[in-house]
Amino acid sequence: MAILGDLDRKPLIGWLVGAAAFAAAFLARYHFSVAMEGLPFVTFFLAVLVTSFFGGWIPATAVAAASLIAADYYFLPPFGSWKLDWPRTVVALGFFVLVAGSQIALVHRLTKALRRLEWKRAQMESLQASERLMFSELQHRVANGIQLVASLLSLEASRVETAEDAVAVLDDAVTRLSIVSTIHRRLHDPALGDAGFEKALETLTRDILSAAGRPGVTVSVQAPRLAITPADATSLSMIVAEAVTNAIKHAFADRETGRIDIRFDSDAAGERRLTLRDDGPGFATLPDQDGDSLGVLVMSSMAQRLGGRLELGNAAQGGAMVTVVMPPAQAAPE
């Protein structure tokens, strides 16, 4: 039924179809006048029908009017005259108007129904394509989640030397897997609406502080909309979770209040940068990224997954600062 849509977009074609159908009907009726004597409208009915289907109701109405005039003058007695012979000619013309009008109305309703069916079919195909895309995305996210969990468990397992270590490692693994679950829930929470990554980071940070019993710590998050994939957002959220947990242990160890500032932006070269700073005493000694601190190992591993690097240091205004530097986002293929 694509031809119907093409004719709707190009009405001139409908008029050309109508003109051709009328010309063919007139010539056929005129050429076979003797054989079709007593059937003045037989070829014109077909012209109206063809025009209705391929040209639409407006050209078909014009063809019907032209057919009425031509048949009255050439093929109804008195021939070559506009005089109406009552009741024969009037009845014949009325019959033609009734049948041709019924044809036009019926074909118009049928073509509208066909267009609706075509539109619904296109909608169904679009819906099926969206469902396939969503299922593929779901599979991809599940695979990324499993890979992330496997990486965390592998890091935890590297610390096990004794039975006591195993218990501690299992406790840490449970905590971190719970954080992973919280991250996924926050990143894909429909209630966040258009707030996006910024609101997800803020909510995640407040969840961790609340779970640790630190409601007095204030949080400030600035994360303008930058190009970031769901997998990258998960890795960045893991880094934020580890940095916040580290701040709770060290920066806010002896006080109930404090402040955490988180910023995600890009520089002039397009390099993306996530920075988290607390207002604590800062690092007494910068930790070795390849050392024994599992939290640092997790953050470094996540930074490598992002294709970036982890930077640890103390801010000029005081407090520890964790920075993840990421390469510019790749442009989407056209």
C-alpha positions as CSV (number, residue, x, y, z in Angstrom):
1,M,0.0,0.0,0.0
2,A,3.0,2.3,-0.2
3,I,1.6,3.5,-3.6
4,L,-1.3,5.2,-1.7
5,G,1.1,7.1,0.4
6,D,3.1,8.2,-2.6
7,L,-0.1,9.5,-4.4
8,D,-1.0,11.4,-1.2
9,R,2.3,13.2,-1.3
10,K,2.1,13.8,-5.1
11,P,-1.6,14.8,-5.9
12,L,-0.6,15.7,-9.4
13,I,-0.1,12.0,-10.2
14,G,-3.7,11.4,-9.1
15,W,-5.0,14.0,-11.5
16,L,-2.9,12.5,-14.3
17,V,-4.3,9.0,-13.5
18,G,-7.8,10.4,-13.7
19,A,-7.2,12.2,-17.0
20,A,-5.7,9.0,-18.5
21,A,-8.5,6.8,-17.2
22,F,-11.2,9.2,-18.5
23,A,-9.5,9.5,-21.9
24,A,-9.2,5.7,-22.2
25,A,-12.8,5.2,-21.1
26,F,-14.1,7.8,-23.6
27,L,-12.1,6.5,-26.5
28,A,-13.1,2.9,-25.8
29,R,-16.8,3.8,-25.5
30,Y,-16.7,5.9,-28.7
31,H,-14.8,3.3,-30.7
32,F,-17.2,0.5,-29.6
33,S,-20.3,2.6,-29.8
34,V,-22.2,0.0,-31.8
35,A,-21.2,-2.9,-29.5
36,M,-22.0,-1.0,-26.4
37,E,-25.3,0.6,-27.6
38,G,-27.6,0.9,-24.6
39,L,-24.6,0.9,-22.2
40,P,-23.6,4.6,-22.2
41,F,-21.6,4.5,-18.9
42,V,-20.0,1.0,-18.9
43,T,-16.4,2.2,-19.6
44,F,-16.8,5.3,-17.4
45,F,-17.6,3.2,-14.3
46,L,-14.2,1.6,-14.7
47,A,-12.5,5.0,-15.1
48,V,-14.2,6.3,-11.9
49,L,-13.2,3.1,-10.0
50,V,-9.5,3.2,-11.1
51,T,-9.2,6.9,-10.4
52,S,-10.8,6.4,-6.9
53,F,-8.2,3.8,-6.0
54,F,-5.1,5.4,-7.5
55,G,-5.9,9.1,-7.5
56,G,-8.3,9.7,-4.6
57,W,-11.8,10.9,-4.2
58,I,-11.4,14.4,-5.6
59,P,-9.9,13.4,-9.0
60,A,-12.5,10.5,-9.1
61,T,-15.3,13.0,-8.6
62,A,-14.0,15.1,-11.4
63,V,-13.8,12.1,-13.7
64,A,-17.3,11.2,-12.7
65,A,-18.5,14.7,-13.6
66,A,-16.7,14.7,-16.9
67,S,-18.1,11.2,-17.7
68,L,-21.6,12.4,-16.9
69,I,-21.2,15.3,-19.3
70,A,-19.6,13.2,-22.1
71,A,-22.1,10.4,-21.9
72,D,-25.0,12.8,-21.9
73,Y,-23.8,14.6,-25.1
74,Y,-22.3,11.7,-27.1
75,F,-23.9,8.5,-25.9
76,L,-27.5,9.3,-24.7
77,P,-30.3,10.2,-27.1
78,P,-30.8,12.7,-28.6
79,F,-27.1,12.3,-29.6
80,G,-24.9,15.5,-29.9
81,S,-27.4,17.4,-27.9
82,W,-27.7,18.6,-24.2
83,K,-31.4,18.0,-24.3
84,L,-32.6,15.5,-21.6
85,D,-35.1,12.9,-22.7
86,W,-37.5,12.4,-19.9
87,P,-37.6,9.9,-18.2
88,R,-35.1,7.7,-19.9
89,T,-32.1,10.0,-20.0
90,V,-32.7,11.5,-16.6
91,V,-33.0,8.1,-15.0
92,A,-29.9,6.9,-16.7
93,L,-27.9,9.9,-15.5
94,G,-29.3,9.6,-12.0
95,F,-28.3,5.9,-11.9
96,F,-24.8,6.8,-13.0
97,V,-24.5,9.4,-10.3
98,L,-25.7,7.0,-7.7
99,V,-23.4,4.1,-8.7
100,A,-20.3,6.3,-9.3
101,G,-20.9,8.1,-6.0
102,S,-21.1,4.8,-4.2
103,Q,-17.9,3.6,-5.9
104,I,-16.1,6.7,-4.8
105,A,-17.3,6.6,-1.3
106,L,-16.6,2.8,-0.9
107,V,-13.1,3.0,-2.3
108,H,-12.3,6.1,-0.2
109,R,-13.3,4.3,3.0
110,L,-11.3,1.2,1.9
111,T,-8.2,3.2,1.1
112,K,-8.5,5.0,4.5
113,A,-8.7,1.7,6.2
114,L,-5.7,0.4,4.3
115,R,-3.7,3.5,5.3
116,R,-4.6,3.0,8.9
117,L,-3.5,-0.7,8.7
118,E,-0.3,0.4,7.0
119,W,0.3,3.0,9.8
120,K,-0.4,0.4,12.5
121,R,2.0,-2.1,10.8
122,A,4.7,0.5,10.7
123,Q,4.1,1.3,14.4
124,M,4.3,-2.4,15.3
125,E,7.6,-2.7,13.4
126,S,9.0,0.4,15.1
127,L,7.9,-1.1,18.5
128,Q,9.5,-4.4,17.7
129,A,12.7,-2.7,16.7
130,S,12.7,-0.7,20.0
131,E,12.1,-3.9,22.0
132,R,15.0,-5.6,20.3
133,L,17.2,-2.6,21.0
134,M,16.1,-2.5,24.6
135,F,16.8,-6.2,25.0
136,S,20.2,-5.9,23.5
137,E,21.0,-3.0,25.8
138,L,19.7,-5.0,28.8
139,Q,22.0,-7.9,27.9
140,H,24.9,-5.5,27.5
141,R,24.3,-3.9,30.9
142,V,23.9,-7.3,32.6
143,A,27.2,-8.4,31.1
144,N,28.9,-5.2,32.3
145,G,27.4,-5.7,35.8
146,I,28.6,-9.3,36.0
147,Q,32.1,-8.2,34.8
148,L,32.2,-5.5,37.4
149,V,31.2,-7.9,40.2
150,A,33.8,-10.4,39.0
151,S,36.5,-7.6,39.0
152,L,35.6,-6.6,42.6
153,L,35.6,-10.2,43.8
154,S,39.0,-10.8,42.1
155,L,40.4,-7.8,43.9
156,E,39.0,-8.9,47.2
157,A,40.3,-12.5,46.7
158,S,43.8,-11.2,46.2
159,R,43.8,-10.0,49.9
160,V,43.0,-13.4,51.4
161,E,45.8,-15.1,53.2
162,T,44.2,-16.5,56.4
163,A,40.7,-17.5,57.5
164,E,40.4,-14.2,59.4
165,D,41.2,-12.4,56.1
166,A,38.5,-14.4,54.3
167,V,35.8,-13.3,56.8
168,A,36.9,-9.6,56.4
169,V,37.1,-9.9,52.7
170,L,33.6,-11.4,52.5
171,D,32.3,-8.6,54.6
172,D,33.9,-6.0,52.3
173,A,32.6,-7.8,49.3
174,V,29.1,-7.8,50.6
175,T,29.3,-4.1,51.3
176,R,30.7,-3.3,47.8
177,L,28.2,-5.5,46.0
178,S,25.5,-3.7,48.0
179,I,26.9,-0.4,46.7
180,V,26.9,-1.7,43.2
181,S,23.2,-2.6,43.6
182,T,22.5,0.9,44.9
183,I,24.4,2.5,42.0
184,H,22.4,0.6,39.4
185,R,19.2,1.4,41.2
186,R,20.0,5.1,41.3
187,L,21.3,5.4,37.8
188,H,18.2,3.8,36.3
189,D,15.6,5.3,38.7
190,P,12.8,6.7,36.5
191,A,11.9,9.1,39.4
192,L,15.1,11.0,38.6
193,G,13.5,12.2,35.3
194,D,15.6,14.7,33.4
195,A,18.0,15.4,36.4
196,G,20.3,12.7,35.0
197,F,23.8,11.9,36.3
198,E,24.0,14.8,38.6
199,K,21.0,13.8,40.7
200,A,22.1,10.2,40.6
201,L,25.5,11.1,42.1
202,E,24.0,13.3,44.8
203,T,21.4,10.7,45.8
204,L,24.0,7.9,45.9
205,T,26.3,10.0,48.1
206,R,23.5,10.8,50.5
207,D,22.5,7.2,50.6
208,I,26.1,6.2,51.6
209,L,26.3,9.0,54.2
210,S,22.9,8.0,55.7
211,A,23.9,4.4,55.9
212,A,27.0,5.4,57.7
213,G,25.1,7.6,60.2
214,R,26.5,10.9,58.9
215,P,23.5,13.1,58.1
216,G,25.5,16.1,59.2
217,V,27.8,16.0,56.1
218,T,26.7,18.3,53.3
219,V,27.0,17.3,49.7
220,S,27.4,19.6,46.6
221,V,27.3,18.0,43.2
222,Q,27.8,19.8,39.9
223,A,27.6,17.6,36.8
224,P,26.5,19.3,33.6
225,R,25.2,17.1,30.9
226,L,28.2,15.5,29.2
227,A,28.3,12.5,26.9
228,I,28.6,9.4,29.0
229,T,27.5,5.8,28.6
230,P,25.6,3.9,31.2
231,A,28.7,1.6,31.7
232,D,30.9,4.6,32.3
233,A,28.4,6.2,34.6
234,T,28.5,3.0,36.7
235,S,32.3,3.0,36.9
236,L,32.4,6.7,37.9
237,S,29.7,6.0,40.5
238,M,31.9,3.2,42.0
239,I,34.8,5.6,42.3
240,V,32.6,8.2,44.0
241,A,31.3,5.5,46.4
242,E,34.8,4.5,47.3
243,A,36.0,8.1,47.7
244,V,33.0,8.9,49.9
245,T,33.5,5.8,52.0
246,N,37.2,6.8,52.5
247,A,36.2,10.3,53.5
248,I,33.8,8.9,56.1
249,K,36.7,6.8,57.6
250,H,39.3,9.4,57.6
251,A,38.1,13.0,56.9
252,F,35.1,12.8,59.2
253,A,36.4,10.2,61.7
254,D,36.3,12.6,64.7
255,R,33.5,15.0,63.8
256,E,29.8,14.8,62.9
257,T,29.8,17.5,60.2
258,G,31.7,18.1,57.1
259,R,31.4,18.8,53.4
260,I,32.0,16.9,50.2
261,D,32.2,18.6,46.8
262,I,31.8,16.6,43.6
263,R,32.2,18.0,40.1
264,F,32.1,16.4,36.7
265,D,33.1,18.7,33.8
266,S,35.3,18.9,30.8
267,D,38.2,21.2,29.7
268,A,38.7,23.1,26.5
269,A,40.3,20.0,24.9
270,G,37.2,17.9,25.7
271,E,38.9,15.9,28.4
272,R,36.4,14.9,31.0
273,R,37.3,15.2,34.7
274,L,35.5,13.9,37.8
275,T,36.8,15.6,41.0
276,L,35.7,14.8,44.6
277,R,37.1,16.8,47.5
278,D,36.3,16.7,51.2
279,D,37.1,19.3,53.9
280,G,39.1,17.0,56.1
281,P,42.9,17.1,56.9
282,G,43.8,15.5,53.6
283,F,46.3,12.7,52.9
284,A,49.1,12.6,55.3
285,T,50.9,10.4,52.8
286,L,49.7,9.9,49.3
287,P,48.6,6.2,48.9
288,D,50.3,4.0,46.4
289,Q,47.8,3.1,43.6
290,D,49.4,-0.4,43.5
291,G,49.6,-0.8,47.2
292,D,47.5,-2.7,49.8
293,S,44.6,-0.2,50.0
294,L,41.7,-2.1,48.3
295,G,39.6,1.2,48.0
296,V,42.5,2.8,46.0
297,L,42.8,-0.4,43.9
298,V,39.1,-0.3,43.1
299,M,39.2,3.3,42.1
300,S,42.3,2.8,40.0
301,S,40.7,-0.3,38.3
302,M,37.5,1.7,37.5
303,A,39.6,4.5,36.1
304,Q,41.4,2.1,33.8
305,R,38.0,0.7,32.7
306,L,37.1,4.2,31.7
307,G,40.3,4.5,29.7
308,G,41.5,7.3,32.0
309,R,43.7,7.7,35.1
310,L,43.3,8.2,38.8
311,E,45.0,11.2,40.5
312,L,45.2,11.5,44.3
313,G,46.3,14.6,46.2
314,N,45.4,17.4,48.6
315,A,43.5,20.4,47.5
316,A,45.1,23.9,47.8
317,Q,42.2,24.9,50.1
318,G,42.6,21.8,52.2
319,G,41.2,18.4,52.2
320,A,41.8,15.2,50.2
321,M,41.0,15.3,46.5
322,V,40.3,12.3,44.2
323,T,40.4,13.1,40.4
324,V,39.5,10.8,37.5
325,V,40.7,12.1,34.1
326,M,38.9,10.6,31.1
327,P,39.5,11.1,27.4
328,P,37.0,13.1,25.3
329,A,33.8,11.3,24.5
330,Q,33.7,9.7,21.1
331,A,31.4,11.2,18.6
332,A,28.4,9.1,17.6
333,P,28.6,7.6,14.1
334,E,26.5,9.4,11.6
